[in-house]
Amino acid sequence: MAKKATDETTDETAKAKDAEKSGKKRVLLVDDDPEIIDALRYALNSKGIETLIARDGNQGLAMAEREDPDLVILDMMMPKRSGFLVLEKLRRTHPVPVRVIMITANEGSRHKAYAEMLGVDDYIRKPFGMDRLLDSVDRLLA
């Protein structure tokens, strides 16, 4: 299992370097739900957007630092490091803030307020229509 994850990360890194050379926009998807990752990857790739995948908060933070994506789609509740902790670190360490869309199944308004205080660019509650997410992606990558 660890070998497969390592191979996926290596493949994603190679694809990211190719996308950087081609001028394609790159989005980092940070989520632990394989169905959400597959759906988002399909939708973004169909729009010509290169996708990078991280399956937990620590991996997402490391990939954001290493790959410098144009946009991060970040789940709030994940293993190892929550989306909030990832967002806090991204905001502290990037002189030019990376654009971030946070997605969550959490209904609480306090969570949304905290995400906005941290500088999230958009906050989308699950379940969401793919059109809603893609509109946000288009707006933030423009």
Buried (B, 14 or more C-beta within 10 A) or exposed (E): EEEEEEEEBEEBBEBBEEBBEEEBBBBBBBBBBEEBBEBBBEBBEEEEBBBBBBBBBBBBBEBBEEBBBBBBBBBBBBEBBBBBBBBBBBBEEEEEEBBBBBBBEBEEEEBBEBBEEBEBBBBBBEEEEEEEBBEBBEEBBE
